[in-house]
Amino acid sequence: MEKKPRKKKREHDFAVTAFRVVQEATGQIEPESTEAETELVEGKNPHAVALGRLGGLKGGKARAEKLSPEQRKEIARKAANVRWKKP
């Protein structure tokens, strides 16, 4: 019988992470770059990466502004049904 892969252990607990975020926000320490961020930029044009990220950041808001309240309500209802659906 195959064993299930184990979840990766957390490096810090919630309090340590929150403390680090506050220090970064107040400028007491430099923000840490994650491995995922550096992997995305390696071998790619950093300007193109920045533009792609910029478009991704405003995409959801732009879509929400175009939808009518009824359409947003229906999307939210479908999402809630999927979220609370029993397996």
PLY file of the C-alpha trace (Angstrom):
ply
format ascii 1.0
element vertex 87
property float x
property float y
property float z
element edge 86
property int vertex1
property int vertex2
end_header
0.00 0.00 0.00
1.34 3.40 -1.01
1.96 6.00 1.64
0.48 9.44 1.15
2.99 12.27 0.80
3.37 14.22 4.02
2.65 17.89 4.22
5.63 20.19 4.42
6.29 21.36 7.97
5.77 25.02 8.71
8.92 27.01 9.35
7.37 29.32 11.95
4.18 29.56 13.87
1.64 32.29 13.24
3.04 34.71 15.81
6.55 34.61 14.35
5.22 35.18 10.84
3.02 38.08 11.99
5.97 39.66 13.80
8.13 39.42 10.66
5.38 40.98 8.53
5.06 43.92 10.94
8.82 44.45 10.91
8.87 44.44 7.10
5.93 46.85 6.91
7.56 49.32 9.31
10.91 49.12 7.54
12.82 47.60 10.46
14.03 44.72 8.27
14.26 44.13 4.53
11.51 41.96 3.00
12.60 38.41 2.25
12.28 37.33 -1.36
10.68 33.93 -1.68
12.10 31.17 -3.83
9.02 31.28 -6.06
9.60 34.94 -6.88
13.22 34.38 -7.85
12.32 31.32 -9.95
9.79 33.34 -11.92
12.25 36.09 -12.74
15.23 33.92 -13.69
15.58 33.72 -17.46
12.71 36.13 -18.07
12.54 39.79 -18.86
11.87 41.46 -15.49
9.84 44.22 -17.17
7.56 41.66 -18.80
7.16 39.88 -15.47
6.20 43.17 -13.81
3.66 43.98 -16.51
2.12 40.53 -16.26
1.83 40.84 -12.51
0.29 44.29 -12.84
-2.39 42.96 -15.17
-3.07 40.06 -12.85
-3.51 42.34 -9.87
-6.19 44.47 -11.50
-7.98 41.70 -13.40
-10.39 40.63 -10.66
-11.43 44.18 -9.79
-11.99 45.07 -13.45
-14.12 41.97 -13.94
-16.19 42.69 -10.83
-16.89 46.24 -12.00
-18.25 44.97 -15.32
-20.65 42.46 -13.73
-24.15 43.40 -12.68
-25.19 42.78 -9.06
-27.31 39.81 -10.21
-24.35 38.26 -12.03
-22.07 38.70 -8.99
-24.74 37.15 -6.76
-25.06 34.12 -9.04
-21.27 33.63 -9.16
-21.10 33.88 -5.37
-23.97 31.38 -5.00
-22.22 28.86 -7.27
-18.94 29.30 -5.38
-20.66 28.77 -2.03
-22.39 25.62 -3.29
-19.10 24.18 -4.49
-17.33 25.19 -1.28
-19.90 23.57 1.00
-20.62 20.53 -1.17
-20.08 17.32 0.77
-17.56 14.88 -0.77
0 1
1 2
2 3
3 4
4 5
5 6
6 7
7 8
8 9
9 10
10 11
11 12
12 13
13 14
14 15
15 16
16 17
17 18
18 19
19 20
20 21
21 22
22 23
23 24
24 25
25 26
26 27
27 28
28 29
29 30
30 31
31 32
32 33
33 34
34 35
35 36
36 37
37 38
38 39
39 40
40 41
41 42
42 43
43 44
44 45
45 46
46 47
47 48
48 49
49 50
50 51
51 52
52 53
53 54
54 55
55 56
56 57
57 58
58 59
59 60
60 61
61 62
62 63
63 64
64 65
65 66
66 67
67 68
68 69
69 70
70 71
71 72
72 73
73 74
74 75
75 76
76 77
77 78
78 79
79 80
80 81
81 82
82 83
83 84
84 85
85 86
